[in-house]
Amino acid sequence: MKKRASLTLLSCILLSFCFAQDQPATITQAAANAVNPMAQVIKFQMQPNYSIFHGGGQQINLTTRIITPYDGILLPFFKPENKKIFSMARLEIPILSQTYDTVSSLNATGLGDITLSEVLAVKTSWGRIGTGPALGFPTATAPVLGSGKWTAGLVGMIMYTKKHNFMAGLVLQQFFTYAGSPSRPPSNYMTAQPFIYVIFTKGYFIMINPICTLDWQRGNYIVPLALGFGKAFAKNLSAYIMPEYIISGFNKKSFIIQFNLNTMF
């Protein structure tokens, strides 16, 4: 009996070790899925960003992100006959806390504006391309944490993946105001995210993916420089850290540190 129990315990330990230690190829694929914005895996991400504002002040932005691909044409029940076509839904929920040393009216903690986008994507011989609608909801619990406006727009993505362990592309989102508080100014802005990802052995990767915000309404153009480093730890878990420096626009000369924890299913 003791011998059988010992063998059972040893088997459990060996099985746990095998499941915990994924093969190098699996880890490399996990890294590729982690950085690929159009990977056909479900992602649940927690991303805390810490900003140090030039002139005094700081902000913590904790964004929860859910990305779900599915076989359908923007809606799950419209099934495409072409297997190269699929859709992706993306939900972002930010929670912010910010303090400014010189402008106390900007100090606040709470929920920011929630955004939802959906992309109809097509696989090509060289990569993937997609476009679809995007919505912004005025869910901020404090005026300084959101726009106070209902917004809608378009999102577009293009990505090159033909070279092994290398990805490059661009994500564009344009938002316009269609309703909201009359006391708040209208919104008309675009976010542009060029990206380059290089994946190495054992799941390591480097990334360049700054998000530029082009506020056409206010003439404010925020351009950061960013370089990140990350690693896939298992087939369903990865993380990265990425410092940013703002070189143009509001909060110019500010410094941001991003940390992203990504789970995949």
Secondary structure, DSSP 8 states (H G I E B T S, - for coil): -HHHHHHHHHHHHHHHHHHHS--HHHHHHHHHHHH-TT-SS-EEEEEEEEEE-TTSEEEEEEEEEEEEEESSSSSTTS--SSTTEEEEEEEEEEEEEEEESS-GGG-EEEE--EEEEEEEEEE-SSEEEEEEEEEEE---SSGGGS-SEEEEEEEEEEEE--STTEEEEEEEEEEEEEEE-TTS---EEEEEEEEEEEE-GGGEEEEE---EEEETTTTEEEEEEE-EEEEEEETTEEEEEEEEEEEESTTTT-EEEEEEEEEE-
